[in-house]
Structures are given as structure tokens and as C-alpha cells.
Amino acid sequence: MRRRKRKFIKRRQGGSIDPKFIRFKKWVMTLFILMIFTLPVAVGFADEELLWRNSDNGINETIVTAVCVIKERPNIVYAGGERGIYRSIDSGNNWVRVFMLKGERKSVNFISYDPKDFSKIFAATSDGLYISQDDGNAWHRSFKGMDDLQRHVNCIGISHDSDTILIGTKRGLFKSCDKAKSWSVEETFINRQINSVAIGDNCLYVCAIDGVYYTKRNYVSWDRIYVIKTYDEKGDNGNEEGYSELNYLVIDDKRVYLATDFGLYTSLLESRDWQMVTYEGLLTRQVKFILATGARIFAATKKGIFEYNKKVGAWRSCSSGLTTLRINMMDASSPQGLIYAATDRGLFSAELDKVSTCMSIDTKEEYNSMHDKEPDILEIQQVAIDYAEVYPDKIKWMRRSAQNKALLPKVSFGLDGSIGNTVSLDRGSTTTSDFYIEGPSDRNFGWDIDFSWDLGELIWNDDQTNIDVRSRLMVQLRNDLLDEVTKLYFERRRLQMELLQDPPDNNKRVFKQLRLDELTANIDGLTGGYLSEHLQ
């Protein structure tokens, strides 16, 4: 018998290494490298995820457009809606309306306060700039513009010493150096829509429809340091009101952050060098709002709220508890305090330093027993799809019907007829008068029927284009429906868990139970009452 010679790899120092050992060593090194790269990710996102709760008790509006926390008095919060302004003195637990906008199609777009006088509140509205000198009890209009576009104030910027106040409108930027008593227009921004303004210690930033402008506090002229690529200088009716890819700008320490429809950009103060912040984990590049509080950065997108981890260089979702993805504005009392989100479904709040509590064994068993009696999320989703008639089989049926349409003939049916009388004239003589002679009636009737086929429609017909459009709209509608019903479903489950953990004598149980009933009703509205039927 021949002996199998074991192959060895010679080393420079002499001796040999078994190939199996080489493969084992490579496997160990690969595992070690993976552990090194995945460890920072695990450590970076070890913090508890935000858990949002409704915080709009007393706000009589569904859509909340603005929120502002008095940083020096974190228990005082102001919120704005489409019809008025609300104030809370207990960190958002209860709200009282302190101002009401008159007229239709009005809204509060931005709320701010004087850093030197916390009782002085500014409200940017679609009807001008309103100011309160006494914590929101009495209001007066300080700026109303020359027309509807100037009257529509989008944003406010107030310097730390209160000497400089900037307001951006749909048609121009205005400045006040006398505590908002008088205003002067900035010539650089005539007819330009202003989306956001930010004031630093020694700099002014303006986010306009066509780019970002910068100047010193003791400025001479504005310098455009960021230019959008697809901006059209010509607007409707001679102005520049309209769409802009630039949404919001904020100054954080020595950096400035710019939220756009194509990503989040950052730059050092007074620099033209803009860099895109990674969108890994962000799910979308469209960033509508940025909140920088301490070392934490939050982004509001059409996919929800995300937090950026600087150590890892990635984003994570922070939308647990939100029943909508339409976030209008955010604000926080402090890096370890409360964070608020103004949405199209009300005002939500979350604790930034919240530590999760573990459920007891009995609570877990009770929760599991409760959940076993209810439909699961897949069942609810399928019922919602069927109830809204957005199931994929509907499009398939339409395609088959359009294709088989060519097999059926086009039928045309015709019917015609006529009825006529024969009349002759008999002229009389000199002694007799003329008279008419009526003969028999002529009756003619006929009909015809035609059949025609267009066999070319077996390959393609015009209905296919309409079906493709309907298919895209149906997919979008189905995704929106599934997203909404999923958020409502798990928000309801989280609320059930909170009710099990709360003590029986907790006063908040009443409001939580009302919120639970509201979520159940919302799911019933999307499923035709399916959830309530299975809870009986």
C-alpha cells in the first residue's frame, strides 16, 4: 500500500505547519475581526430607545405645528396648532389655550422666547408675528407685512443678548434691533422665501429658498455659502414662493447642520465646506427637521424620528410610540430631560434618560394571556387590506380583464324606420272646388347589427397604462395603510403593558384607558370593527 504523504508548508525558520491549523487560524482571526467591528455598534446603541407618549391633554387640535420649551424653566412648554397657542406649566401633562388665531387657514409656524426675559414669548404665524410680555396671557401683533406673503412668518431667530431679532417670511427677511418695536427689510432677501434662521455668538445664518447665507453680527453684506442645484430663480407671480429642497438649519456649538430633501449636511461655523452626514440607518435622505441638544442629534424624516450616534457614525430609529410619521417640529428641555414632538396626530413626549423597567413574572403571564385572546398583527394587517380593497389580487384581476377584453367583440346595433303618406291634389272645375286625395300609408322599418374585433389589444391596449398608474397608487396606499395600522397596533400593546404595571390608584390610568379606547377605535376604523368584535 502506498502511504499518503501529508503535505506541509515549510516555514522560513524550518519545520512545518499543518494546513488544517492554517484554516483554523484564519477562521479564528475572521471571528475576532468581526467581534471588533460589531462591538462598537453594540456599545454605541446600548442606550434605551425612546418611548413616546401622548402629551396633549387640553390641546383641542389634532395637528400640532410648533413646540417650544423654556430651557431655563423646563416645566413651561408652549405648543402651537392651526388655531392657537397652548401653554403647559407641568412639563406637558396638561395644557391651557392662551391665544387664538382669528380667521380661516391660519397656523402657528414657530414659537420662541427672549433669553433675557423668559416671560416674553414670540409666535410666528401665518397672520404675522405676535408677542406676549406676560408668559402668554396677553398678545399683540408686532409685524404684519405688506401683503399675505410677508404676513406669513415662517421662523424666528433671537440672539443671546436679545439685541438682534430676525424673522423669515414667505417674501423676505426682516430685522429688528429695538426689541421688536420696528423692523427693517434685508435687501439681499427681497422676494425670497425664508425657511429658517439661526443666530450664533458672532454669526447669522439664513436658510432661504435658494441657499444658505452667512454674515457676521456686525455685518456689511450677506454671503451665500451653500447653493442648491435645482433652484429656479423665476417664481409664480413674480415672487419666489414655492418648493425648496432646504428645510431647516440649526447651530450646535461650533458646527451648523442643514436639513435638506437630499440628506443632512454639516459645516464648521463660517466655513463653505459642507459635508454630508451619513444616512446609514436613516432609511431616507429627506430630513425635515433637526434638533441638537447637548451632544445628541435628532432628525425628523418622513420615516419617523432618528438619533445620530457620533461614535458609531450611524442612525437609529426613535419612533416607538408615535402613531404618525408626520413630524412638524421637535424641542427638548435638556439632554437628559424631556423631548417633545409636534405631529399631525398631536403632541408627543419622551424621556431622554428613561431607564426601562422589567416586568414581573405575573405581569408577563397576564400580558401574554391578554395578548393571546387578541388578533395578531398579521391578521389585523390582512383585514385592513381587505377592508380598504387594496389587495394585490385586484390589480391582477384588472390586468386579466383588460387582456381578455380583446376577445369580446364590439357590438353596434342600428334601427331605422319611416312612415309616409301619399297625397294628391284634384283640382275642380269652375263650379267645384279643389280637394286632396290621401292614399295608403307607406311604412318602412329596418335594423342591423355589427360585430368587430381588435385583436391587436391581445398584445397591448390603452387600459394597461391606466392599470399601471392605479397599481402604483394602490401600492403607496397599501404601504401607508399598513404603516399606520402597525403603529396603532403596537402603540396599543405598549399601553396595555403600562396599564398592567401602573398601580390601581394611579390617576393617570384613566387617561391611559381613554387613550387605549381611542387606539382601539382607530384600528376598528381601518378594519371595519374587526378588533372590537374579537375582544367581546
NULONU-130281 format. One record per residue (C-alpha): z, y, x. Coordinates in steps of 0.02 Angstrom, whole numbers, padded with zeros to 5 digits. Example, Ala and Ser with C-alpha at 12.3 -4.5 7.8 and 13.67 -1.06 7.14 Angstrom:
2
- zz:yy:xx
- 00390:-00225:00615
- 00357:-00053:00684
END
This chain:
536
- zz:yy:xx
- 00000:00000:00000
- -00038:00173:00052
- 00108:00288:00067
- 00091:00452:-00022
- 00105:00590:00102
- 00212:00732:00041
- 00133:00898:00079
- 00241:01027:00163
- 00217:01208:00201
- 00255:01249:00381
- 00361:01398:00422
- 00341:01504:00574
- 00511:01452:00640
- 00467:01270:00618
- 00522:01147:00484
- 00452:01135:00308
- 00485:01190:00126
- 00460:01081:-00024
- 00330:01155:-00146
- 00447:01119:-00292
- 00576:01230:-00211
- 00445:01367:-00194
- 00406:01360:-00381
- 00590:01358:-00425
- 00620:01509:-00314
- 00479:01606:-00398
- 00548:01563:-00568
- 00722:01624:-00520
- 00652:01787:-00446
- 00549:01819:-00602
- 00700:01793:-00713
- 00803:01908:-00603
- 00672:02046:-00609
- 00662:02033:-00799
- 00851:02048:-00810
- 00846:02203:-00702
- 00716:02288:-00811
- 00790:02237:-00977
- 00970:02278:-00932
- 00947:02468:-00935
- 00864:02455:-01104
- 01009:02358:-01174
- 01135:02476:-01095
- 01037:02631:-01146
- 01034:02582:-01330
- 01208:02508:-01339
- 01269:02653:-01446
- 01288:02626:-01632
- 01142:02677:-01740
- 01164:02825:-01856
- 01210:02782:-02035
- 01152:02917:-02156
- 01239:02952:-02320
- 01202:03069:-02464
- 01293:03233:-02441
- 01227:03339:-02584
- 01366:03337:-02713
- 01343:03503:-02803
- 01164:03536:-02746
- 01063:03544:-02906
- 00895:03520:-02821
- 00803:03367:-02764
- 00708:03447:-02621
- 00816:03523:-02483
- 00712:03628:-02364
- 00837:03703:-02241
- 01010:03670:-02169
- 01119:03771:-02050
- 01290:03729:-01977
- 01404:03868:-01915
- 01437:03795:-01743
- 01596:03894:-01717
- 01657:03839:-01889
- 01583:03663:-01907
- 01659:03635:-02079
- 01549:03776:-02150
- 01370:03723:-02187
- 01229:03810:-02280
- 01083:03722:-02364
- 00928:03792:-02445
- 00813:03723:-02577
- 00668:03780:-02683
- 00775:03889:-02794
- 00930:03943:-02698
- 01058:03929:-02559
- 01214:03821:-02562
- 01373:03830:-02458
- 01497:03696:-02411
- 01667:03728:-02333
- 01715:03545:-02313
- 01578:03479:-02196
- 01452:03445:-02333
- 01560:03345:-02453
- 01547:03475:-02592
- 01427:03619:-02620
- 01426:03781:-02718
- 01272:03886:-02752
- 01292:04060:-02680
- 01116:04129:-02701
- 00972:04100:-02820
- 00790:04149:-02795
- 00705:04227:-02944
- 00531:04183:-02999
- 00423:04028:-02979
- 00356:03947:-02821
- 00498:04014:-02714
- 00587:03922:-02574
- 00712:03944:-02434
- 00623:03906:-02270
- 00756:03939:-02137
- 00940:03986:-02126
- 01030:04062:-01977
- 01185:04165:-01936
- 01242:04303:-01819
- 01325:04229:-01662
- 01437:04383:-01651
- 01482:04390:-01836
- 01491:04218:-01919
- 01504:04293:-02092
- 01330:04369:-02077
- 01202:04244:-02143
- 01012:04261:-02136
- 00894:04171:-02255
- 00706:04164:-02227
- 00622:04138:-02395
- 00451:04147:-02473
- 00510:04310:-02551
- 00564:04397:-02392
- 00717:04399:-02278
- 00887:04403:-02364
- 01052:04443:-02278
- 01233:04417:-02329
- 01376:04509:-02243
- 01517:04411:-02326
- 01491:04225:-02300
- 01353:04214:-02428
- 01442:04291:-02577
- 01327:04443:-02593
- 01146:04456:-02535
- 01019:04594:-02511
- 00838:04590:-02457
- 00810:04665:-02285
- 00624:04630:-02265
- 00488:04607:-02395
- 00324:04639:-02301
- 00167:04722:-02362
- 00091:04576:-02457
- 00127:04396:-02508
- 00085:04327:-02336
- 00200:04446:-02243
- 00333:04420:-02375
- 00332:04233:-02338
- 00457:04220:-02193
- 00448:04052:-02103
- 00577:04067:-01964
- 00715:04171:-01885
- 00768:04196:-01704
- 00930:04287:-01658
- 00985:04324:-01480
- 01160:04277:-01422
- 01211:04460:-01414
- 01132:04496:-01584
- 01031:04639:-01510
- 00863:04558:-01544
- 00807:04477:-01707
- 00634:04403:-01731
- 00561:04341:-01894
- 00396:04248:-01910
- 00292:04261:-02067
- 00127:04192:-02127
- 00047:04351:-02064
- 00133:04422:-01913
- 00290:04431:-01807
- 00420:04567:-01837
- 00563:04627:-01728
- 00725:04720:-01760
- 00841:04797:-01631
- 00963:04878:-01753
- 01047:04733:-01842
- 00900:04703:-01962
- 00903:04879:-02032
- 00723:04918:-01982
- 00577:04813:-01925
- 00426:04839:-01813
- 00271:04732:-01805
- 00219:04648:-01643
- 00038:04695:-01613
- -00003:04532:-01523
- 00027:04431:-01680
- -00058:04537:-01812
- -00131:04422:-01946
- -00064:04269:-01856
- 00041:04138:-01942
- 00208:04108:-01852
- 00284:03936:-01866
- 00438:03950:-01755
- 00530:04070:-01640
- 00663:04040:-01508
- 00766:04162:-01405
- 00847:04115:-01240
- 00961:04211:-01124
- 00818:04305:-01043
- 00661:04249:-01134
- 00573:04249:-01302
- 00463:04109:-01366
- 00347:04114:-01516
- 00256:03963:-01587
- 00105:04035:-01677
- -00040:03951:-01764
- -00148:03963:-01608
- -00023:03925:-01469
- 00144:03963:-01388
- 00181:04138:-01324
- 00313:04191:-01199
- 00388:04353:-01136
- 00545:04420:-01052
- 00684:04503:-01152
- 00633:04671:-01079
- 00452:04625:-01112
- 00294:04727:-01090
- 00168:04604:-01162
- 00159:04426:-01227
- 00079:04287:-01126
- 00003:04136:-01212
- 00062:03986:-01109
- 00005:03846:-01225
- -00163:03846:-01314
- -00211:03720:-01446
- -00379:03636:-01429
- -00444:03638:-01607
- -00394:03811:-01665
- -00519:03910:-01769
- -00499:04097:-01746
- -00576:04130:-01917
- -00467:04102:-02067
- -00491:04118:-02253
- -00493:04294:-02324
- -00490:04371:-02152
- -00320:04302:-02101
- -00261:04154:-02000
- -00153:04069:-02128
- -00182:03884:-02132
- -00162:03723:-02037
- -00089:03717:-01862
- -00052:03569:-01751
- 00103:03661:-01685
- 00258:03633:-01793
- 00420:03685:-01708
- 00490:03748:-01544
- 00668:03742:-01477
- 00754:03795:-01315
- 00880:03674:-01240
- 00969:03728:-01082
- 00830:03758:-00953
- 00691:03673:-01050
- 00587:03708:-01202
- 00524:03573:-01322
- 00369:03590:-01430
- 00339:03477:-01580
- 00156:03452:-01622
- 00047:03337:-01725
- -00009:03251:-01564
- 00158:03223:-01479
- 00313:03306:-01411
- 00287:03419:-01260
- 00415:03494:-01142
- 00415:03626:-01007
- 00536:03718:-00896
- 00578:03893:-00954
- 00449:04022:-00900
- 00328:03884:-00848
- 00150:03847:-00901
- 00160:03665:-00852
- 00180:03563:-01011
- 00209:03376:-01006
- 00206:03253:-01149
- 00368:03163:-01183
- 00337:02977:-01201
- 00309:02916:-01377
- 00366:02738:-01338
- 00466:02681:-01488
- 00419:02837:-01588
- 00292:02744:-01698
- 00190:02903:-01720
- 00141:03055:-01618
- 00161:03175:-01763
- 00326:03265:-01733
- 00375:03391:-01867
- 00545:03449:-01807
- 00654:03440:-01651
- 00843:03452:-01640
- 00926:03468:-01470
- 01115:03456:-01472
- 01201:03437:-01305
- 01110:03301:-01210
- 01043:03218:-01368
- 00870:03249:-01438
- 00816:03201:-01614
- 00639:03206:-01683
- 00588:03210:-01866
- 00421:03124:-01895
- 00326:03054:-02043
- 00401:02885:-01993
- 00580:02947:-02002
- 00709:03012:-01878
- 00713:02954:-01696
- 00829:02986:-01550
- 00768:03002:-01371
- 00861:02911:-01231
- 00831:03003:-01068
- 00897:02861:-00960
- 00779:02733:-01032
- 00637:02853:-01072
- 00608:02786:-01247
- 00644:02823:-01429
- 00741:02725:-01559
- 00740:02739:-01747
- 00889:02825:-01829
- 00839:02817:-02012
- 00964:02692:-02080
- 01025:02751:-02248
- 00885:02875:-02281
- 00791:02846:-02443
- 00643:02952:-02389
- 00542:02985:-02232
- 00501:03166:-02276
- 00621:03261:-02164
- 00610:03451:-02175
- 00746:03507:-02055
- 00899:03447:-01957
- 01055:03526:-01884
- 01216:03465:-01804
- 01391:03535:-01789
- 01413:03467:-01611
- 01352:03323:-01501
- 01498:03217:-01565
- 01512:03289:-01740
- 01406:03278:-01896
- 01217:03287:-01906
- 01128:03342:-02064
- 00952:03307:-02126
- 00867:03410:-02262
- 00742:03298:-02351
- 00635:03287:-02506
- 00768:03171:-02580
- 00920:03281:-02550
- 01036:03315:-02403
- 01099:03176:-02292
- 01233:03174:-02157
- 01288:03053:-02021
- 01425:03043:-01891
- 01359:03055:-01713
- 01510:02968:-01637
- 01537:02844:-01777
- 01611:02678:-01721
- 01563:02532:-01829
- 01699:02433:-01913
- 01695:02245:-01928
- 01703:02162:-02097
- 01842:02039:-02132
- 01800:01858:-02169
- 01848:01878:-02352
- 01740:02035:-02367
- 01593:01945:-02288
- 01611:01800:-02407
- 01622:01916:-02557
- 01472:02013:-02496
- 01369:01856:-02467
- 01417:01789:-02637
- 01365:01953:-02718
- 01201:01958:-02624
- 01158:01776:-02666
- 01155:01821:-02850
- 01029:01960:-02825
- 00842:01953:-02787
- 00796:01963:-02603
- 00687:02099:-02529
- 00527:01996:-02529
- 00547:01960:-02714
- 00578:02144:-02753
- 00428:02196:-02650
- 00313:02073:-02737
- 00372:02129:-02909
- 00345:02312:-02860
- 00168:02271:-02803
- 00128:02180:-02964
- 00205:02316:-03072
- 00104:02453:-02986
- -00053:02343:-02986
- -00086:02370:-02801
- -00105:02188:-02753
- -00249:02140:-02635
- -00325:02018:-02759
- -00376:02165:-02866
- -00495:02227:-02733
- -00563:02052:-02706
- -00599:02037:-02892
- -00688:02206:-02890
- -00798:02151:-02743
- -00845:01987:-02828
- -00883:02077:-02990
- -00991:02205:-02901
- -01088:02068:-02813
- -01113:01964:-02971
- -01166:02118:-03065
- -01345:02097:-03000
- -01358:01927:-03084
- -01342:02005:-03254
- -01498:02092:-03320
- -01509:02269:-03378
- -01545:02263:-03564
- -01631:02401:-03659
- -01660:02392:-03846
- -01778:02503:-03944
- -01803:02530:-04130
- -01931:02641:-04214
- -01996:02667:-04389
- -02092:02787:-04501
- -02111:02819:-04686
- -02260:02915:-04754
- -02333:02965:-04924
- -02519:02985:-04972
- -02551:03141:-05073
- -02722:03203:-05134
- -02773:03362:-05224
- -02878:03356:-05380
- -02950:03524:-05421
- -02976:03552:-05603
- -03113:03643:-05696
- -03115:03814:-05767
- -03018:03751:-05914
- -02897:03633:-05824
- -02777:03669:-05682
- -02768:03583:-05512
- -02648:03437:-05489
- -02586:03323:-05350
- -02606:03136:-05348
- -02471:03038:-05247
- -02521:02870:-05181
- -02415:02722:-05119
- -02290:02750:-04977
- -02327:02689:-04800
- -02180:02605:-04713
- -02192:02552:-04530
- -02046:02480:-04431
- -02038:02403:-04255
- -01916:02352:-04119
- -01921:02297:-03939
- -01801:02229:-03808
- -01823:02233:-03618
- -01734:02135:-03480
- -01739:02189:-03296
- -01654:02132:-03136
- -01624:02223:-02972
- -01600:02075:-02854
- -01575:02191:-02705
- -01400:02227:-02770
- -01353:02049:-02723
- -01350:02111:-02543
- -01289:02289:-02567
- -01256:02408:-02710
- -01179:02580:-02728
- -01020:02511:-02804
- -00970:02441:-02633
- -00942:02617:-02566
- -00828:02661:-02711
- -00733:02499:-02689
- -00706:02536:-02504
- -00632:02705:-02548
- -00521:02627:-02680
- -00467:02494:-02555
- -00409:02622:-02427
- -00315:02720:-02559
- -00236:02562:-02626
- -00178:02507:-02453
- -00099:02677:-02424
- -00017:02675:-02594
- 00047:02498:-02568
- 00120:02542:-02397
- 00208:02694:-02469
- 00274:02592:-02613
- 00339:02452:-02500
- 00419:02577:-02382
- 00508:02665:-02525
- 00569:02509:-02613
- 00629:02434:-02447
- 00731:02588:-02404
- 00807:02594:-02578
- 00848:02409:-02571
- 00940:02412:-02404
- 01025:02578:-02443
- 01094:02493:-02596
- 01154:02345:-02493
- 01241:02459:-02368
- 01327:02549:-02512
- 01386:02384:-02583
- 01464:02341:-02415
- 01551:02510:-02408
- 01622:02486:-02582
- 01696:02319:-02530
- 01778:02398:-02379
- 01848:02551:-02468
- 02024:02539:-02538
- 02035:02531:-02729
- 02119:02702:-02742
- 01988:02793:-02639
- 01922:02942:-02738
- 01752:02926:-02655
- 01723:02759:-02740
- 01672:02849:-02900
- 01534:02946:-02813
- 01479:02792:-02716
- 01470:02692:-02877
- 01364:02829:-02955
- 01250:02825:-02804
- 01240:02635:-02819
- 01188:02651:-03001
- 01059:02782:-02952
- 00983:02668:-02820
- 00978:02525:-02946
- 00889:02639:-03070
- 00764:02693:-02937
- 00722:02512:-02895
- 00707:02473:-03081
- 00584:02617:-03098
- 00474:02538:-02965
- 00489:02361:-03031
- 00494:02384:-03220
- 00681:02347:-03234
- 00671:02185:-03136
- 00830:02212:-03036
- 00941:02253:-03185
- 00876:02102:-03280
- 00933:01987:-03139
- 01103:02070:-03124
- 01150:02027:-03303
END
